[in-house]
Amino acid sequence: RASQVNRGESIRVFPMSNWTELDIWQYIYLENIDIPQLYLSKPRPVVERDGILIMVDDGRMPLEEGEVPEMRSVRFRTLGCYPLTGAVESEAATLPEVIQEMLLTKTSERQGQLSTMTA
């Protein structure tokens, strides 16, 4: 029997909820969708805090004693509230390179989120 929506009821549809990170990158590539450059690797100033690489490119994040930003080739697999989203070391500077990296990775994109680490 087909799903039915009665008067006064509503439904929510999440068409991409079962897509993997790789599925999304392949779709972006195939449809030639512009993306923020933070998703692509380049040398960026970061500090490592609790195993997470945090970009430090302005004065929003106070450094802890002894922390000194260093330039590392990083990109972001997910973007969220700064500075809760950490970077990952990567050389993937193009979409095909990101896709290749996703084919080889064994970690979740959520690994770089400080909010996930403390939850």
N, C-alpha and C positions, 0 to 999 in steps of 0.2 A: 504494500500500500504506500502511496506517495505521501510525503510529509505534508501536513496541512497546517496553515496558520489561521486561527480563528480571529474574528473581529476583536480588536482590543489587545491582541497578542503581538509580539514582535519577535524577530529572530536576529541573531548576529552571525555573520559569516566571516571566517578567517581563511581566505583562499591560500595564503602562503604559510599557514601554521605548520604544515608538515614538510616544508622545504628545509633542506640543509643549508649551511653556510656556503658550501660549494655550489648548490643549485642557484643560490642568489647571485654569486659571483659570475657564474656562467650566463645567467639571464642578463645581468648588467653588461657583460661583454657582447653577447649576441645582439642586444638592442641598442648598443652604443650609448649607454646612459652615462652622463657626466657624474663624477663622484668627487667629494671633497678630497683634496690632496693628502689629508692626514691618513687616508687608507693606504697610501703608497709609501714605500720606504724611502727615507733620505736621512742624512746625518741631522740629528736633533739633540739639543742639550737635555740630558736626563739625569736624574738621581735614582738610585735603587733604594727602595724603602720597603721592608718586609717582603722582599722578593719581587716587588712590583717596580717596573720602570716608569717613573713619572716625569713627564716633560716639564721643564722649568724654563719657559721662554719669556716670562714677565714676572711681576712682583706679587701675583696672587697667592703663591704657595710659599710660606716661610720655610726656609731651610733649617734643618735641625743641626745642632752642633756637629761639626766635622763633615757635613755634607758639602760636596763640591760638584756642581753639574759637570758632566763629561759628554762629549759628542759621541753618539753611537748611532749606527744605522738602525732605525726603528720605524715601525708603522703601527697603526691602530687597527684592530680587528673589529672593534665596536667603539662607538662614540657615545659618551654620556656626560654626566656632570663632572666638570673639572674640579679637583684633580682625582676624582674617584675612578677614572678609567685609565688603566696603565697601558703602556706601549709594549710591543713584542719586538725582540731583535729579529731583523729580517733584511734581506737584500732584494725583496720583491718590489721593484719600482714601476712595474707596468701591470696592467690587468692580466695578461697571460702568465706573468711570473707569480702573481697572487694566486691564480687558479692552480698552477703547478705546486705552489707551496701548500695549498689546501688539500691537494691530492696526497701529500706526504705527511701532513700534520696529524698528531695523535692527541691534541689538546683542544678543549672547548674555547670558543671566543670569550666565554665568561671568565676564563682564568685570569685575565688582566684587570678585573674589576675589584677595587678595594672593598666596595660594598658587599660583594659576594664573599670576600675573605672574612668579613666580620659578622656576617649573618649566621 
